[in-house]
Amino acid sequence: MRMKLEDPYEQDLENYQSVPDMVDRLGGRNLELSDQAMSALTIDIFIVLFAIGCIIYVLYFKEPY
C-alpha cells in the first residue's frame, strides 16, 4: 500500500495569497534620484542617442561597396 506524504511547507506555498500593500508611503511622489543615478542615466541616454545616430548614418549616408 502506497501513501502520499504531503509537505506542510509546500502546502503553504501552494495556498499563498499575495496581499498588496495598501499604504502609500510616499504620498504619490517619487523618490529623488541620487547624483550617481542621475550620472548613470545621463550616460545611458547619451549612449542610446549615439547608437541611433550611428544607425542613421549607416543606413542613409554610407555608400555601399
C-alpha positions in Angstrom: 0.0 0.0 0.0 1.4 3.3 -1.0 0.8 6.5 0.9 1.2 10.0 -0.4 3.1 12.2 2.0 2.5 15.9 1.9 4.9 18.6 3.0 3.2 21.3 5.1 5.6 23.9 3.8 4.8 23.0 0.2 1.1 23.3 1.0 1.7 26.8 2.5 3.4 27.8 -0.8 0.6 26.4 -2.9 -2.0 28.2 -0.8 -0.2 31.5 -0.5 -2.2 34.6 -1.4 -0.2 37.8 -2.0 -1.6 40.8 -0.3 -0.9 44.2 -2.0 0.5 47.0 0.2 -2.4 49.4 0.6 -0.3 52.1 2.3 1.1 54.8 0.1 4.2 55.7 2.0 5.4 58.4 -0.4 2.1 60.2 -0.8 2.1 59.7 -4.6 5.5 61.3 -5.0 8.7 59.5 -6.3 12.0 59.5 -4.5 14.7 61.8 -5.7 17.4 60.2 -7.7 20.9 60.3 -6.3 23.8 62.0 -8.1 25.2 58.7 -9.1 21.9 57.5 -10.5 21.5 60.8 -12.5 25.0 60.5 -13.9 24.3 56.9 -15.0 21.0 57.9 -16.5 22.7 60.7 -18.4 25.4 58.4 -19.8 22.8 55.8 -20.8 20.7 58.4 -22.7 23.9 59.6 -24.5 24.8 56.1 -25.5 21.3 55.4 -26.9 21.3 58.7 -28.9 24.8 57.9 -30.2 23.7 54.4 -31.3 20.6 55.8 -33.0 22.9 58.3 -34.8 25.2 55.6 -35.9 22.4 53.5 -37.3 21.0 56.5 -39.2 24.5 57.2 -40.6 25.0 53.6 -41.8 21.5 53.4 -43.3 21.4 56.7 -45.2 24.9 58.2 -45.6 27.2 55.2 -46.0 27.9 54.3 -49.7 27.5 50.6 -50.4 30.6 48.8 -51.9 
